Amino acid sequence: MSYANIIYEVEGFVATIAFNRPKALNAMNSDTMKELHDAIGRVRNDESVKAAIITGAGEKAFVAGADIVQMQAMAPVDALSFMEFAHETLRNLETLSKPVIAAVNGYALGGGCEIAMACDVRFAAEKARFGQPEVLLGIIPGWGGTQRLARLVGLGRAKELIYGCEQIDARRALEIGLVNRIYPGDQLMAETRKFAAQLAERPPFAVKMAKQAMTFGYDLSLESANRLEVECCAQCFSTADQKEGMKAFLEKRKAIFTGR
């Protein structure tokens, strides 16, 4: 399936989803969100894909936000439908059983920042900019920003960014824990692909269980989360990859994982 607003490619074991509305700074309208929803499903259902990258086409933006041209005329019922579908899409992204890396190549504002936060890991170009400026539009973040931002950087910093509507650069985003790594712009995709390829070599069920334990355990009590971890870890002992990984360790050789 081809898309009008995103580019979907698979190379090796890694899928890349690139937002492709550069004239609109990759702003997210409802059609683009529907395409993202579909692309996430393709990643989920393609057994050959072991990891995914999300980025923006062009040189200026990852996603500069939601499409205000479309949003400004929405009635409350329309806005509710738009927000609910965005939440469903980003939750699908967040709970995908495969690791997802955001390669933030430029502006990641509003909805763009929210999409990046739904990914497992965020790598940023040195020129990248982050922010949640929705209050300046008379609204609030509506795609998970009031929740995921606080969980990533702490409640006080999240309030500062959301109330203040200020953009921060990649260095500041790294300092507060919003991004994991920074690269020069011309190295961002190469380094992201290198990391994604490394993840794709890991035993997929173990990666799936690690992600499940962390994603679903984060908001549980420590006791309940630890129990979830135990159950996820125990399930790994049903795989051939667990047998191979431990055997290779004892034999002092590199493990050959088969995904079984």
Protein Blocks (a to p, Z undefined) as FASTA:
>chain_A
ZZfkbccddehjbccdddddfknoopacfklmmmmmmmmmmmmmmmkbmbdcdddedjkb
cbecdcfklmmmpcfklmmmmmmmmmmmmmmmmmocbdcddddfbdcehjlmmmmmmpmb
dcddfkbccddfklmnopacfehpmmmmmmmnojklmmmmmmnopacdfklmmmnopamb
dcdfklmmmmmmmmmmmmmmpcfklmmmmmmmmmmmmmmcfklmmmmmmmmmmmmmmpfk
lmmmmmmmmnopacddehZZ
